[in-house]
Amino acid sequence: MAMTAGIPVLVAASGRLVERASGGKIPVGLELYSVREELKRDAEGTVRAVAKMGYQCVEFYAPYFEWTESQTKQMRKVLDDLGIKCYSTHNSAAYFSGKNLARARDWNLILGSKYVVMASSELKTTLEEWGKVAEVLNSAAEQLAPEGLRAGYHNHQVEFTPLNGRRPIEILAEKTKPSVMLQLDVGTCIEAGSDPVAWIRASPGRIRSIHCKDWAPGTDKGYKVLFGEGVADWNGIFAAAENGGGVEYYLVEQEGSRYSEMETAQKCLQRFESLHGRN
């Protein structure tokens, strides 16, 4: 049931992005942590509202794991009725082994997902420990592959913060299988002092989805700035992602703002469409 057909391959020519064979553009979705309070109150209603805004996909996060099978199937029906996709889910590191991995696999298959993404890892103090995280991801990738699913990893600041001379994200990229997606969170990459454009270029084909989260210095700004209001070079990020980075879909993510959750999601989508040249 994995929806691989929904994410056609991009072709580049003369350094310029060529649209997909299907004639569509790269989907833009919403990481539903952005509307977490609304999701707790009314999951189906929130997904419907997000689709009405114009988002083409959603990414569910940890609470989906606690759904029953019937709840998961009902959410898939909602997605199908709305004509939107769930290409990936965010998962605790604890979901990547044993019965937990089997449950995540089954629920992702029902949802039509393609990637089971590890949302974060417990704090590591050595590069060797980060190598163990890569082993867990590789093991999960092997177990998920027969069902058409892939594993992924989502960074925060720590993965881009040097440890004993190297950034942990480099260890993860080096030691994981090429099939393991390196989902880039732009805001945390920048706050940690790294350049997201440089990282995308250094990881061709691995950056298959991007959390479009902005950031700006200042206690009154940080992650509260809306998409496009921070310091991220979105034009450069889009260009790198679509010309070698391997991006298959974008996900807007917002941790907080001066507006309500739903108004924030709407404003971020409008700004994304403007900056990406979709209007």
Buried (B, 14 or more C-beta within 10 A) or exposed (E): EBBEEBBBEBEEEEEEBEEBEEEEBBBBBBBBBBBBEBBEEEBBEBBBBBBEBBBBBBBBBBBBBEBEEEBBBBBBEBBEEBEBBBBBBBBBBEBBEEEBBEBBBEBBBBBBBBBBBBBBBEEBEEBEBBBBBBEBBBBBBEBBEEEBBBBBBBBBBBBBBEBEEEBBBBBBBEBBEEBBBBBBBBBBBBBBEBBBBEBBBBBEEBBBBBBBBBBBEEEEBBBBBBBBBBEBBBEBBBBBBBBBBBBBBBBBBBBEBEBEBBEBBBBBBBBBEEBBEEE
